Structure formats: C-alpha cells, structure tokens
Amino acid sequence: MNDIQQLQQDLEGQSPRAIIKAALARYDNIAISFSGAEDVALIELAHKLTDNLQVFTLDTGRLHAETYDFIERVRKHYGIRIQVMAPDAGELEALVSEKGLFSFYEDGHSECCGIRKVNPLRRKLASVDAWITGQRKDQSPGTRNEVPVVQRDDAFSTDERTLVKFNPLANWTSKEVWDYIRMTEAPYNQLHEKGFVSIGCQPCTRPVLPGQHEREGRWWWEEATQKECGLHAGNVIAKV
C-alpha cells in the first residue's frame, strides 16, 4: 500500500502521457477500460507507447447502435484487438424473466448494472494486475472529486491480491479531453453530436441541456450526486 501511495505522490501533477508511460513500464499485465471519449484519449496516448496494448469494453446488450459503431471504428482506426466482455447469460435471463426489461426505473439501476457491467468487469479485472480508466475529477458532483491518478482499487482488490488503478486524466477537464480528440483526429461516438455527453446504456442515457452537468443525462430519475454504476464505486467517500 505504501508503494502505491508513493507512486501516487510521484505521478500527481504529471501529464497523462507520463502517467500512462509509468503504468505500462511498471505493469506488463495491464488493460485499458474503453467505453467513451476519455478512453479514446487514453488509447491514442497509449498505442504510441507500447505494441502490447490490452483494451477491453463492456457490452451490456443495451448500448446505442452508435456506440457499437464507435467500438468498431476504434478497433479499426488503431488496428487493435478489443476484448468484449458480456454479461452472464443465466444471470441476465433470470433478472429479465423475473422483473422485465426495465426494472431499473422502479428498483434503481444497481441490480441491472451489477449483472450487465460490474460482474463482467470483475471477471476481467481478476485476470490483470492493473487497469487504466478515463475517470476525471469533474465528471460527477459527489463521487469523483477526489479521484487520484493512482490508487489501490478497493472495489476489486481482495485480501490475497491488490489491484492497482490508474486514472491518468483525473486532472483534465472535459474541454482538455475534447481538445486532444480534435487535435489528434481520434474517433468519437456520434451521439456526442446529438447532445449526449456521458453515454451509457440506451434506456438510461439521454442528452443534457446547455448548463446541465454531464452526469445529469445518466439515471436521471435517481439522486444526482451518487450516479455510479458500480464500476468505480470505490470513489464514493463516506461522510461521517
């Protein structure tokens, strides 16, 4: 743990490229989690630093058509293999059979996200020593304000095994991400041209209005400051 804290101190304030370079140098078995604009920025940075880039994405089965197109364009643009993680068929069938296709509007999104996103992510993370995410401090009003550039992933580490999580874009703003995407001409999801900022599953994502925070388009029927699907649940700092 002290080693991770020292690494965090060493890399805090460093550029995203420097953080990714340090992560790749330190861990051979490390993967980038890919779904949105921030993650493309990570891939754009990382693919120039290694020939052994490991990228994965979560296919919940409920993504927009534009998102599936985006995944394929990224794969072809960078000439990389993207591992697509799917939900367990038995778990999914049981949920939908018992509660229908839209239970999250009544019960909250945690159960559905747990089956469609968190459990497949847990399977993937059990096979790596570290992962790289596109989290930014300004993405969510109540859950990401304190995101460090390096941390022990308390959500997915175990007593026997420590999983390290790198957040190279933690100190970047949305504008900096998009400036980089435009400068490098990296692919992006066409939904961004239709008012979508933070993009998740189709039933749980909608465009935001000018002046609204980007996370207001996600799970809009729920409390605004706790909008996490469980992938980054360790970000939530308990208030005492």
WOBELJO-V248387 format. One record per residue. RES is the residue in three letters. NEAR is the number of other ideal C-beta (glycine too) atoms within 12 Angstrom. Layout:
res = (RES;RES)
near = (NEAR;NEAR)
This chain:
res = (MET;ASN;ASP;ILE;GLN;GLN;LEU;GLN;GLN;ASP;LEU;GLU;GLY;GLN;SER;PRO;ARG;ALA;ILE;ILE;LYS;ALA;ALA;LEU;ALA;ARG;TYR;ASP;ASN;ILE;ALA;ILE;SER;PHE;SER;GLY;ALA;GLU;ASP;VAL;ALA;LEU;ILE;GLU;LEU;ALA;HIS;LYS;LEU;THR;ASP;ASN;LEU;GLN;VAL;PHE;THR;LEU;ASP;THR;GLY;ARG;LEU;HIS;ALA;GLU;THR;TYR;ASP;PHE;ILE;GLU;ARG;VAL;ARG;LYS;HIS;TYR;GLY;ILE;ARG;ILE;GLN;VAL;MET;ALA;PRO;ASP;ALA;GLY;GLU;LEU;GLU;ALA;LEU;VAL;SER;GLU;LYS;GLY;LEU;PHE;SER;PHE;TYR;GLU;ASP;GLY;HIS;SER;GLU;CYS;CYS;GLY;ILE;ARG;LYS;VAL;ASN;PRO;LEU;ARG;ARG;LYS;LEU;ALA;SER;VAL;ASP;ALA;TRP;ILE;THR;GLY;GLN;ARG;LYS;ASP;GLN;SER;PRO;GLY;THR;ARG;ASN;GLU;VAL;PRO;VAL;VAL;GLN;ARG;ASP;ASP;ALA;PHE;SER;THR;ASP;GLU;ARG;THR;LEU;VAL;LYS;PHE;ASN;PRO;LEU;ALA;ASN;TRP;THR;SER;LYS;GLU;VAL;TRP;ASP;TYR;ILE;ARG;MET;THR;GLU;ALA;PRO;TYR;ASN;GLN;LEU;HIS;GLU;LYS;GLY;PHE;VAL;SER;ILE;GLY;CYS;GLN;PRO;CYS;THR;ARG;PRO;VAL;LEU;PRO;GLY;GLN;HIS;GLU;ARG;GLU;GLY;ARG;TRP;TRP;TRP;GLU;GLU;ALA;THR;GLN;LYS;GLU;CYS;GLY;LEU;HIS;ALA;GLY;ASN;VAL;ILE;ALA;LYS;VAL)
near = (14;10;14;27;17;14;27;28;16;19;31;23;16;25;20;36;24;22;36;39;23;29;42;32;18;23;28;15;19;36;40;46;40;43;41;45;41;44;44;40;37;47;46;36;36;37;29;17;25;24;12;17;31;33;36;33;36;38;27;36;28;30;30;29;14;23;35;25;18;32;35;21;23;36;25;14;20;29;14;29;20;32;25;24;31;24;30;20;16;12;23;27;15;15;27;22;13;15;19;14;20;18;25;32;18;14;19;22;34;24;25;36;35;28;35;38;40;31;30;33;40;27;20;32;35;21;21;31;25;37;42;47;46;42;41;38;26;27;36;34;22;23;31;36;19;23;34;33;36;38;35;24;35;22;24;32;23;14;6;7;16;22;33;36;42;45;41;46;42;38;27;32;17;26;15;23;37;24;15;29;30;18;13;23;11;29;30;34;34;19;28;30;14;16;19;31;36;39;37;37;31;22;25;33;35;26;21;23;14;10;8;19;23;36;34;28;29;37;31;24;19;23;18;20;20;26;36;36;40;31;41;35;26;28;34;24;19;12;8;3)
